[in-house]
Amino acid sequence: MFSWKKAAVVLAAVALALTGCSAGGSGGSTASGGTLTLGLITPASNFSAQGASWANESPYMQAVYDTLLKAEADGTIVANLATDWSYNADNTVLTMTLRDDVKFTDGTPFNAQAAAQNLVRFRDGTSPNASFLANLKDATAIDDTHVQLTLKAPDPALLTYLTQNAGLQESPAAFGNADVKTVPVGSGPYTLNVGETVVGNSYVFDKNPNYWNPSDQHYDKLVMNYYADSTSLLNAIQGGQVNASTTINNTILPQIESAGYTLSPIENNWWGLIIGDRNGTLNPAIGNVKVRQALNYAFDRNAMLTAFTDGHGTVTEQIFPTKSTSYDPALDQTYSYDPAKARQLLAEAGYPNGFDLRMPSSAAFGASNFALIQQQLADVGIRVTYDELQVNDYITALVSGKYPVALMALQLDPTDWQLSQFSIDKSATFNGFHTDDPMVQGYIATLQTGSKADAEAAGKALNKYIVDQGWFAPWFRPALNFVSDPNTDLTVQVGNSYPYLWNIKPKN
């Protein structure tokens, strides 16, 4: 679902709202068997399965490709091109049984050899999520309908990855095509209409008449329009030019509702501070747990929710999602807004007069939001100065440990293993200082190799430990709103910023 580039999309969406650029729309009236017009906030970056992105780009990929497995709206993993699967005793060999009645749109049969090639190509490819298959040692065809995945180490998130871009299946006959990045050849429910598509603006898809699963084809035609800013998106919605769309920010939601659209919110990210310099490498104060706890007490989370998202979302003090077995409602009562308590902890840590803290800032988050952070920390004696960075430089600085503390919005992964590998583990993308805590690493090892019961217990203990140790200062989970017109039904997708295509349907 989101690597660091996914996080960059979250920030870029805010920045794009200021550009004033406009994208064209097309008529949005639908009926069963008609045309569905969708609004998206990012264009298709690559139509090659090997280099495919996910998250906000998932609709482009799902139109033309099938995945080995499928995730239902609540995250449950079900059959798709693979009809059955099983692991060996130590979870290092996954054997999958495949359908024998599927062909790619160029007539090439889908089989185990094709599946094996696609898996290895994705692992070695250019996708921002290629690391999803970092544990894949090899993939081999046993026969036409059985493929075997051999892993370097157990990967509790592998089945989930195979429902996303890591599981996309492209015709092997197209691998060497000169236009492989722009003309996809999959076995999916639609084909890209190259003649009607305007790259970077509007993408048109026609129904695949030979699709093996017609129950997932709810429309004869799909149009996916890219909107670079909230103004052009709102204009399209108010003009009835889209049936359903994601949204760039929450400030325009009242106008969208007034236009007759239904809001479908989902909380797929958390916002707050990454308190990364836990060993005090850059700023010795941050190496003291009492200082990190003071940072948590310093913030009025309700005020932050109002300032950042106009109140749409839920305050929180933990980075695990509510659907995780590691989530504990009691942890959301750990740090009440208490500036006096924050000042007391700073004094106990040896900083009775506070300390200086350098942080990065970026226009992508909004200048007023950084002013609020600065004010709330100043109220407890922490004097913040900012280095203004472009959004890409901001992300790079965070993942390379350039700042001891930084504002960030990070994904709520559908599995605890994914979340640990993204945000917590010593080698995690957003553990920029590579904090190597034996307690944390022990819990993560149990997530990877322990029994279900042991892994759940380890996840709960890990969550409590990092809350108590102040590894982060989460404030809230913002409500990402997907909107739909009166003709369209949809179900939002746990763990993804865009509903999955087969869950967008005409109303009966």
C-alpha positions as CSV (number, residue, x, y, z in Angstrom):
1,M,0.0,0.0,0.0
2,F,2.3,3.1,0.9
3,S,6.2,3.1,0.9
4,W,8.0,6.5,1.5
5,K,6.8,7.5,-1.9
6,K,3.2,6.9,-0.7
7,A,3.9,9.3,2.2
8,A,5.2,11.8,-0.3
9,V,1.9,11.6,-2.2
10,V,0.1,12.6,1.0
11,L,2.2,15.7,1.2
12,A,2.2,16.4,-2.5
13,A,-1.6,16.4,-2.5
14,V,-1.5,19.3,-0.1
15,A,1.0,21.2,-2.2
16,L,-0.8,20.6,-5.4
17,A,-3.9,22.3,-3.9
18,L,-2.0,25.5,-4.3
19,T,-0.9,25.2,-8.0
20,G,-4.1,26.4,-9.7
21,C,-3.7,24.0,-12.6
22,S,-6.8,22.5,-14.0
23,A,-7.6,19.1,-15.4
24,G,-10.4,18.3,-17.8
25,G,-13.4,16.2,-16.9
26,S,-16.1,14.3,-18.8
27,G,-19.7,13.6,-18.3
28,G,-20.4,11.5,-15.2
29,S,-23.9,10.0,-15.7
30,T,-23.9,6.3,-15.1
31,A,-26.2,3.3,-15.2
32,S,-25.5,-0.4,-15.0
33,G,-23.4,-1.2,-18.1
34,G,-22.6,2.5,-18.8
35,T,-19.6,4.6,-18.1
36,L,-18.0,5.2,-14.7
37,T,-15.9,8.4,-14.4
38,L,-13.5,8.6,-11.5
39,G,-11.5,11.5,-10.1
40,L,-7.9,10.8,-9.0
41,I,-5.2,13.0,-7.5
42,T,-2.2,11.4,-9.2
43,P,-1.7,10.4,-12.8
44,A,-0.5,7.0,-13.8
45,S,3.3,7.0,-13.4
46,N,3.9,3.6,-15.1
47,F,1.7,1.0,-16.7
48,S,4.3,-1.7,-16.5
49,A,3.5,-4.3,-13.8
50,Q,7.2,-4.4,-13.0
51,G,7.3,-0.7,-12.1
52,A,3.7,-0.3,-10.9
53,S,2.8,2.0,-8.0
54,W,-0.2,1.4,-5.7
55,A,-2.2,3.5,-3.3
56,N,-3.8,6.4,-5.3
57,E,-2.6,4.7,-8.5
58,S,-4.3,1.4,-7.8
59,P,-7.4,2.0,-10.0
60,Y,-5.2,2.3,-13.1
61,M,-3.5,-1.0,-12.3
62,Q,-6.7,-2.9,-11.3
63,A,-8.4,-1.9,-14.5
64,V,-5.9,-3.8,-16.7
65,Y,-4.2,-6.4,-14.4
66,D,-5.3,-9.2,-12.1
67,T,-3.4,-9.9,-8.9
68,L,-2.6,-13.4,-7.6
69,L,-4.8,-12.9,-4.5
70,K,-7.5,-10.4,-3.7
71,A,-8.3,-8.3,-0.7
72,E,-11.9,-7.6,0.3
73,A,-12.9,-4.2,1.6
74,D,-12.1,-5.2,5.2
75,G,-8.7,-6.6,4.2
76,T,-9.7,-10.3,4.2
77,I,-7.5,-12.2,1.7
78,V,-9.5,-14.3,-0.8
79,A,-8.8,-16.3,-4.0
80,N,-8.2,-14.6,-7.4
81,L,-5.8,-15.9,-10.0
82,A,-4.6,-18.2,-7.2
83,T,-7.4,-20.5,-6.0
84,D,-5.5,-22.1,-3.1
85,W,-2.3,-21.6,-1.2
86,S,-0.3,-23.2,1.7
87,Y,2.9,-22.7,3.5
88,N,5.5,-25.3,4.6
89,A,6.1,-25.8,8.4
90,D,8.5,-22.9,8.8
91,N,6.6,-20.5,6.5
92,T,9.5,-20.2,4.1
93,V,7.9,-21.9,1.1
94,L,4.5,-20.8,-0.3
95,T,2.8,-23.1,-2.9
96,M,-0.1,-21.6,-4.9
97,T,-2.6,-23.3,-7.1
98,L,-3.6,-21.2,-10.1
99,R,-6.5,-20.9,-12.4
100,D,-6.2,-22.7,-15.8
101,D,-8.8,-20.7,-17.7
102,V,-7.2,-17.3,-17.9
103,K,-5.6,-15.6,-20.9
104,F,-3.9,-12.2,-21.2
105,T,-5.5,-9.8,-23.7
106,D,-2.8,-10.7,-26.3
107,G,-3.9,-14.3,-26.2
108,T,-1.0,-15.6,-24.1
109,P,-2.1,-18.1,-21.5
110,F,-1.7,-17.3,-17.8
111,N,0.2,-20.1,-16.1
112,A,2.7,-20.8,-13.3
113,Q,5.6,-19.8,-15.5
114,A,4.1,-16.4,-16.1
115,A,3.3,-16.0,-12.4
116,A,6.9,-16.9,-11.5
117,Q,8.4,-14.5,-14.0
118,N,6.2,-11.6,-12.8
119,L,7.1,-12.1,-9.2
120,V,10.9,-12.1,-9.9
121,R,10.5,-9.1,-12.2
122,F,8.7,-7.1,-9.6
123,R,11.3,-8.0,-6.9
124,D,14.0,-6.8,-9.3
125,G,12.1,-4.0,-10.9
126,T,11.6,-0.2,-10.5
127,S,8.4,-0.1,-8.4
128,P,8.6,2.1,-5.3
129,N,7.3,-1.0,-3.5
130,A,9.8,-3.5,-4.9
131,S,10.9,-4.1,-1.3
132,F,7.5,-5.9,-0.8
133,L,9.3,-9.0,-2.3
134,A,12.6,-8.4,-0.6
135,N,12.3,-11.8,1.2
136,L,11.6,-13.6,-2.1
137,K,14.5,-15.9,-2.9
138,D,13.0,-17.4,-6.0
139,A,9.7,-18.3,-7.7
140,T,9.4,-21.4,-9.8
141,A,6.7,-23.2,-11.8
142,I,6.1,-26.7,-10.6
143,D,3.7,-27.3,-13.4
144,D,1.2,-25.2,-15.4
145,T,-1.1,-24.6,-12.4
146,H,1.3,-24.6,-9.4
147,V,3.9,-22.0,-8.5
148,Q,6.3,-22.2,-5.6
149,L,7.7,-19.1,-3.8
150,T,10.8,-19.7,-1.7
151,L,11.6,-17.1,0.9
152,K,14.9,-16.1,2.6
153,A,12.9,-15.6,5.8
154,P,9.2,-15.8,6.8
155,D,7.2,-12.7,5.7
156,P,3.9,-12.3,7.5
157,A,2.7,-9.7,5.0
158,L,3.4,-11.6,1.8
159,L,-0.2,-12.7,1.2
160,T,-1.3,-9.0,1.5
161,Y,1.5,-7.9,-0.8
162,L,0.2,-10.4,-3.4
163,T,-3.2,-8.6,-3.4
164,Q,-1.4,-5.4,-4.3
165,N,1.2,-4.4,-7.0
166,A,3.5,-7.2,-6.0
167,G,0.9,-9.7,-7.3
168,L,0.1,-8.0,-10.6
169,Q,0.3,-10.3,-13.6
170,E,1.4,-9.1,-17.0
171,S,1.7,-11.0,-20.2
172,P,5.3,-12.4,-20.5
173,A,5.0,-11.7,-24.3
174,A,4.9,-8.0,-23.5
175,F,7.9,-7.8,-21.2
176,G,10.2,-6.7,-24.1
177,N,7.7,-4.4,-25.8
178,A,9.1,-0.9,-26.4
179,D,5.8,0.6,-25.1
180,V,5.6,-1.7,-22.0
181,K,5.4,1.4,-19.7
182,T,2.5,3.0,-21.6
183,V,0.5,0.1,-23.1
184,P,-0.4,-2.5,-20.5
185,V,-1.1,-6.2,-21.5
186,G,-2.8,-7.9,-18.6
187,S,-5.7,-10.2,-18.0
188,G,-7.8,-7.6,-16.2
189,P,-11.4,-6.6,-16.6
190,Y,-10.6,-3.6,-18.9
191,T,-8.1,-2.6,-21.5
192,L,-6.5,0.8,-21.9
193,N,-8.0,2.7,-24.8
194,V,-4.8,4.4,-26.0
195,G,-6.5,6.4,-28.7
196,E,-8.9,8.1,-26.3
197,T,-6.4,8.5,-23.4
198,V,-4.7,11.8,-22.8
199,V,-1.6,10.9,-20.8
200,G,-1.3,12.9,-17.6
201,N,-4.9,14.0,-17.8
202,S,-7.6,11.5,-18.7
203,Y,-7.3,7.7,-19.0
204,V,-10.0,5.7,-20.8
205,F,-10.6,1.9,-20.4
206,D,-12.9,-0.4,-22.4
207,K,-14.5,-3.6,-21.0
208,N,-12.6,-6.7,-21.7
209,P,-15.1,-9.0,-23.5
210,N,-13.2,-12.2,-22.6
211,Y,-12.6,-11.5,-18.9
212,W,-12.7,-14.6,-16.8
213,N,-14.7,-12.9,-13.9
214,P,-17.5,-10.8,-15.4
215,S,-19.1,-10.3,-12.0
216,D,-16.3,-7.7,-11.3
217,Q,-17.1,-5.8,-14.5
218,H,-19.8,-3.3,-13.4
219,Y,-19.4,-0.9,-16.3
220,D,-18.8,-1.0,-20.1
221,K,-16.3,1.9,-19.9
222,L,-14.1,3.6,-17.3
223,V,-12.8,7.1,-17.4
224,M,-10.2,8.2,-14.9
225,N,-9.5,11.9,-14.7
226,Y,-6.5,13.4,-12.9
227,Y,-7.1,16.6,-10.9
228,A,-4.0,18.4,-9.7
229,D,-5.6,20.7,-7.2
230,S,-8.7,21.0,-5.0
231,T,-10.2,23.8,-7.1
232,S,-10.4,21.8,-10.3
233,L,-11.6,18.8,-8.5
234,L,-14.4,20.7,-6.7
235,N,-15.4,22.3,-10.1
236,A,-15.7,18.8,-11.6
237,I,-17.7,17.5,-8.7
238,Q,-20.1,20.5,-8.7
239,G,-20.5,20.1,-12.4
240,G,-21.4,16.4,-12.2
241,Q,-18.3,15.5,-14.2
242,V,-17.3,12.6,-12.0
243,N,-19.3,9.8,-10.3
244,A,-16.8,9.2,-7.6
245,S,-13.5,10.7,-6.4
246,T,-10.9,10.8,-3.7
247,T,-10.4,14.3,-2.2
248,I,-7.4,16.5,-1.7
249,N,-8.3,18.2,1.5
250,N,-11.3,18.4,3.9
251,T,-12.0,22.1,3.6
252,I,-14.2,21.6,0.5
253,L,-16.3,18.7,2.0
254,P,-19.3,20.9,2.8
255,Q,-19.4,22.1,-0.8
256,I,-19.1,18.6,-2.0
257,E,-22.0,17.5,0.2
258,S,-24.1,20.4,-1.1
259,A,-23.5,19.1,-4.6
260,G,-25.4,15.9,-3.6
261,Y,-22.4,13.7,-3.1
262,T,-22.1,11.2,-0.3
263,L,-18.9,11.1,1.9
264,S,-17.3,7.8,2.7
265,P,-14.5,8.4,5.3
266,I,-11.7,6.1,6.2
267,E,-8.7,6.6,8.5
268,N,-5.6,5.2,6.8
269,N,-2.9,7.5,8.2
270,W,-1.7,9.0,11.4
271,W,-0.2,12.5,11.8
272,G,2.2,13.8,14.4
273,L,5.9,13.9,15.2
274,I,8.5,11.3,14.6
275,I,10.9,11.6,17.6
276,G,13.7,9.8,15.8
277,D,16.9,10.8,17.6
278,R,16.3,8.4,20.4
279,N,20.0,8.0,21.2
280,G,20.6,11.7,21.3
281,T,22.9,11.7,18.4
282,L,22.0,15.2,17.1
283,N,20.3,16.6,20.1
284,P,21.2,15.0,23.4
285,A,17.9,16.1,25.0
286,I,15.9,13.8,22.7
287,G,17.9,10.8,23.9
288,N,16.2,11.2,27.3
289,V,12.9,9.3,27.6
290,K,11.4,12.0,29.9
291,V,12.0,14.6,27.2
292,R,10.2,12.4,24.6
293,Q,7.4,12.0,27.0
294,A,7.3,15.8,27.6
295,L,6.9,16.3,23.8
296,N,3.8,14.1,24.0
297,Y,2.3,16.0,26.9
298,A,3.0,19.3,25.1
299,F,0.3,19.0,22.4
300,D,-3.4,19.7,22.4
301,R,-4.4,16.9,20.0
302,N,-7.9,18.2,19.5
303,A,-6.4,21.6,18.5
304,M,-4.0,19.9,16.1
305,L,-6.9,17.9,14.5
306,T,-8.9,21.1,14.0
307,A,-6.0,23.0,12.6
308,F,-4.8,20.3,10.2
309,T,-8.0,18.6,9.0
310,D,-10.8,21.0,10.0
311,G,-11.8,18.4,12.7
312,H,-12.3,15.5,10.4
313,G,-10.6,12.5,12.1
314,T,-9.9,11.0,15.5
315,V,-7.3,11.9,18.0
316,T,-4.8,9.2,19.0
317,E,-1.6,8.5,20.9
318,Q,-0.5,5.4,19.0
319,I,0.6,4.5,15.5
320,F,-1.2,1.1,15.3
321,P,-4.6,1.2,13.5
322,T,-7.8,0.3,15.3
323,K,-8.2,-2.9,13.3
324,S,-4.9,-4.2,14.6
325,T,-4.8,-6.7,17.4
326,S,-2.0,-4.5,18.9
327,Y,-4.3,-1.5,19.2
328,D,-5.2,-0.7,22.8
329,P,-7.8,2.1,23.5
330,A,-6.2,2.6,26.9
331,L,-3.0,3.8,25.3
332,D,-4.9,6.8,24.0
333,Q,-5.1,8.0,27.6
334,T,-1.4,8.0,28.2
335,Y,-0.6,11.6,27.4
336,S,-3.3,14.1,28.2
337,Y,-2.6,17.7,27.2
338,D,-0.6,18.9,30.2
339,P,2.0,21.6,29.7
340,A,2.8,21.7,33.4
341,K,3.6,18.0,33.3
342,A,5.7,18.5,30.2
343,R,7.7,21.2,32.0
344,Q,8.1,19.0,35.1
345,L,9.5,16.1,33.0
346,L,11.9,18.5,31.2
347,A,13.2,19.7,34.6
348,E,13.6,16.1,35.8
349,A,15.6,15.3,32.7
350,G,17.9,18.2,33.4
351,Y,16.3,20.9,31.2
352,P,14.5,23.2,33.6
353,N,14.9,26.1,31.1
354,G,14.0,24.0,28.1
355,F,16.2,23.5,25.1
356,D,16.7,24.4,21.5
357,L,15.3,22.1,18.8
358,R,15.9,22.4,15.0
359,M,13.1,20.9,12.9
360,P,12.4,20.8,9.1
361,S,9.3,22.5,7.6
362,S,7.7,22.4,4.2
363,A,5.0,24.4,2.6
364,A,3.3,21.1,1.7
365,F,2.0,21.0,5.4
366,G,1.0,24.6,5.6
367,A,2.9,27.4,7.3
368,S,0.2,27.9,10.0
369,N,0.5,24.3,11.1
370,F,4.2,24.7,11.7
371,A,3.5,27.9,13.6
372,L,1.1,26.0,15.9
373,I,3.7,23.3,16.6
374,Q,6.3,26.0,17.4
375,Q,3.8,27.7,19.7
376,Q,2.8,24.6,21.6
377,L,6.4,23.6,22.2
378,A,7.4,27.1,23.2
379,D,4.7,26.9,25.9
380,V,6.7,24.2,27.6
381,G,10.1,25.8,27.0
382,I,11.2,24.1,23.8
383,R,12.5,26.7,21.4
384,V,12.0,25.5,17.8
385,T,13.7,26.9,14.7
386,Y,12.8,25.6,11.2
387,D,14.7,24.8,8.0
388,E,12.3,25.2,5.1
389,L,12.6,22.3,2.6
390,Q,10.9,21.2,-0.6
391,V,8.7,18.2,0.0
392,N,11.1,15.7,-1.7
393,D,14.0,17.0,0.3
394,Y,11.9,16.9,3.4
395,I,11.2,13.2,3.0
396,T,14.8,12.5,2.2
397,A,15.9,14.3,5.3
398,L,13.6,12.3,7.5
399,V,14.6,8.9,6.2
400,S,18.3,9.7,6.4
401,G,18.2,11.0,10.0
402,K,19.0,14.7,9.4
403,Y,16.6,16.0,12.0
404,P,16.0,14.8,15.6
405,V,12.2,15.5,15.5
406,A,10.0,16.1,12.5
407,L,6.3,16.4,11.6
408,M,5.1,13.5,9.4
409,A,2.0,11.7,8.1
410,L,2.5,8.0,7.9
411,Q,0.4,5.1,6.7
412,L,-1.6,2.7,8.9
413,D,-0.5,-0.6,7.5
414,P,-3.0,-3.5,7.4
415,T,-0.6,-5.9,9.2
416,D,1.6,-5.3,12.3
417,W,4.6,-6.8,10.4
418,Q,4.2,-4.2,7.6
419,L,3.9,-1.4,10.1
420,S,7.0,-2.5,12.0
421,Q,9.0,-2.8,8.8
422,F,7.9,0.7,7.7
423,S,8.2,2.7,10.9
424,I,9.8,0.8,13.8
425,D,12.4,-1.8,12.9
426,K,16.1,-0.8,13.1
427,S,16.1,-0.9,9.3
428,A,12.6,0.6,8.7
429,T,12.3,3.4,6.2
430,F,11.1,5.9,8.8
431,N,13.5,4.8,11.5
432,G,16.0,7.3,10.1
433,F,18.4,7.0,13.0
434,H,18.2,3.2,12.9
435,T,17.4,3.0,16.6
436,D,18.4,-0.6,17.6
437,D,16.5,-1.3,20.8
438,P,16.8,-5.0,21.9
439,M,13.2,-5.0,23.3
440,V,11.8,-3.7,20.1
441,Q,13.7,-6.1,17.9
442,G,12.7,-9.0,20.1
443,Y,9.0,-8.1,19.7
444,I,9.4,-7.7,16.0
445,A,11.2,-11.1,15.7
446,T,8.2,-12.7,17.4
447,L,5.9,-10.9,14.9
448,Q,7.8,-12.5,12.1
449,T,8.3,-16.1,13.3
450,G,6.1,-16.6,16.4
451,S,2.7,-18.4,16.6
452,K,-0.4,-16.4,16.1
453,A,-1.0,-16.0,19.8
454,D,2.7,-15.2,20.5
455,A,2.7,-12.6,17.6
456,E,-0.4,-10.9,18.9
457,A,1.0,-10.7,22.4
458,A,4.3,-9.3,21.0
459,G,2.4,-6.7,19.0
460,K,0.5,-5.4,22.0
461,A,3.7,-5.3,24.0
462,L,5.5,-3.5,21.2
463,N,2.8,-0.9,20.9
464,K,2.8,-0.2,24.6
465,Y,6.6,0.0,24.7
466,I,7.0,2.6,22.0
467,V,4.2,4.7,23.4
468,D,5.8,4.6,26.9
469,Q,9.2,5.3,25.4
470,G,7.9,8.2,23.3
471,W,9.2,7.0,20.0
472,F,6.5,9.1,18.3
473,A,4.1,11.8,19.3
474,P,0.9,10.9,17.3
475,W,-1.9,13.4,17.3
476,F,-4.7,12.1,15.1
477,R,-5.9,9.8,12.3
478,P,-7.3,12.1,9.6
479,A,-10.5,11.1,7.8
480,L,-9.7,10.6,4.1
481,N,-13.0,11.1,2.3
482,F,-14.0,9.3,-0.9
483,V,-17.1,10.9,-2.4
484,S,-19.8,9.4,-4.7
485,D,-22.8,10.8,-6.6
486,P,-26.4,9.6,-6.2
487,N,-25.9,7.0,-8.9
488,T,-22.9,5.3,-7.4
489,D,-22.3,2.9,-4.5
490,L,-18.9,2.2,-3.1
491,T,-17.1,0.6,-0.1
492,V,-13.8,2.1,1.1
493,Q,-10.8,-0.2,1.4
494,V,-8.9,-0.9,4.6
495,G,-5.2,-0.2,4.1
496,N,-5.6,1.7,0.8
497,S,-6.2,5.3,0.0
498,Y,-8.5,4.5,-2.9
499,P,-11.5,2.0,-2.9
500,Y,-10.7,-1.1,-4.9
501,L,-12.3,-1.0,-8.4
502,W,-14.7,-3.9,-8.0
503,N,-16.2,-2.2,-4.9
504,I,-17.4,0.8,-7.0
505,K,-20.8,-0.1,-8.5
506,P,-23.9,1.5,-10.0
507,K,-26.8,1.8,-7.6
508,N,-29.7,-0.5,-8.3
